[in-house]
Amino acid sequence: MSALTVTNIKLRPMSGGNIHAFADVEFNDGELTVKSFPIVRNKDGIDFVGMPRAQNKKGEWYPTVFFSNELKKIVSDMVMDKYKEDNDGWGG
């Protein structure tokens, strides 16, 4: 298997609430796409990228994908860069 390289990031802006957008991240020209990285503003007003997760029938949240710390940082940094680049028209 080849190394994972981010080749495209698509943002879906959200209105209202703490989630400003969701990012879908494509690796290796579509070989793998991971959907729904939330871009969240915390209570201190700091934006960060969360990991995709889902809710079970009991209302508990669990992660749907696991990355190494190194890959998580790379993806988070790239998603935030794309968000900041595209954010001018979103009013975030």
N, C-alpha and C positions, 0 to 999 in steps of 0.2 A: 504494500500500500504506500502511496506517495504521501509526502507531508501535506498537512492542511494549510491552504493559503486562502485568505479571504479575497474573493474576486468581485463581490457585489454586496451592497447593503441597501435595502429598501426600507424606508420609514413610512409608517402610517400614523399621522398625527391624531391625537385624541383631544377632546374638549372637556374641560371640567375635571375636578379631582386631582389627585397627586400624580397620576400617570399622564405624561405629556405626549408619549408616542410609543409605538411598538416597532421594533426593528426585526426584519427578516434578513439573516446573514447567509450568503451563498459562499460555499467553499469550492475550490478547484473547478471553476466554470460550471457549476451546477451539479457536480458529483454528489454533493451533500448540501441541503439547505436546512437551517435550523430557524424556526419561526418563533416570533413573539418574545423577544428580549424586551422587557419593559424599561422605558426611560422614566425614572421616578424622581420626584422632588421630595426630599425628606422634611421633617418638621423644622430643621434649621435652614431650609431654603437651598440645600445643596443637591444638585442633580447627580444621579448615578445610574448605571446600567445594572439591572437585576438579571438573574438567570430565568429562563423559561420554567414555568411550573404549572401544575394542574391541581384541581380540587377534587377530592374524593366524595363519596356519598355522605360521609360524616362531617363534611365541611373542613377537613384538614387539608392543608396545602403540602405538596411534595414536588421535588425537582423532577423535570422530565429529561434533562440532559446533564451530563457531568463532564467538565473540562478540567484539565490540569490547571494549577494556579497560573502557570506561564501563559497558556492559551487563553484562559479567562481574562487576564490582564490585556493581552493583545486585542482580543475581540472587543472588550469593554472600551478601550482607548479608541479603537477605530469607529465604533458606533457613536461614541460621544463626539468625536471629531466631525462625523457626518451630520449628527444632530445640530451641532453648533454652526456648521456651514449652511445647513438648510433652514435653520430656525428663524431667520430674519422675518419671514412672512407669517410665522405662526404666533407671534406675540408671547413666546414663552420666556 
